[in-house]
Amino acid sequence: MDHARIFRTVLGVTVVYVIALGVWLGWIMPLTPPGTVPIQVITLVGLFGTFLGIGMLFAQRPTRSDRRLLRHGLEGWANIEAVHPLTRTDHCTEITELDLELVVPGSESYRGSIVFDMEPVVRPRIIVGETISIRVDPHNRDRIMLCL
């Protein structure tokens, strides 16, 4: 989970909402018929929640470069040679470094390492000696994505 992207999304939606609220209070509310203000307030709060939810959905999507790598990257596999837990995070995951032997069909195998945020669901699959699926950028063999 990318907390920075989620924070920017919540901040952006909140700023736009405060601006819309100011416009509503300054120009629109005085022109509305009496008795409709509670419905307008409920609508504004509902729209805030809706746009915040939609923003959170978009914030959790992979980045454009990750989606491009998943679509156009070379398919291969990696043999896990070593697992080095680096640090625990505050959201029940662990930053982990993996030493890998990377194999991409049509080229020589090579060694590399990757650091990623390992979730508890993935932990049983990441053990020494296991083989995992990967995607490799055809233009930069150092750019690797684990397909878990």
Stockholm file with secondary structure:
# STOCKHOLM 1.0

chainA/1-148         MDHARIFRTVLGVTVVYVIALGVWLGWIMPLTPPGTVPIQVITLVGLFGTFLGIGMLFAQRPTRSDRRLLRHGLEGWANIEAVHPLTRTDHCTEITELDLELVVPGSESYRGSIVFDMEPVVRPRIIVGETISIRVDPHNRDRIMLCL
#=GR chainA/1-148 SS CCHHHHHHHHHHHHHHHHHHHHHIIIIIGGGSCTTCHHHHHHHHHHHHHHHHHHHHHHHTSCCHHHHHHHHHSEEEEEEEEEEEEEEECTTSCEEEEEEEEEECTTSCCEEEEEEEEECTTTGGGCCTTCEEEEEECSSCTTCEEEEC
#=GC SS_cons         CCHHHHHHHHHHHHHHHHHHHHHIIIIIGGGSCTTCHHHHHHHHHHHHHHHHHHHHHHHTSCCHHHHHHHHHSEEEEEEEEEEEEEEECTTSCEEEEEEEEEECTTSCCEEEEEEEEECTTTGGGCCTTCEEEEEECSSCTTCEEEEC
//
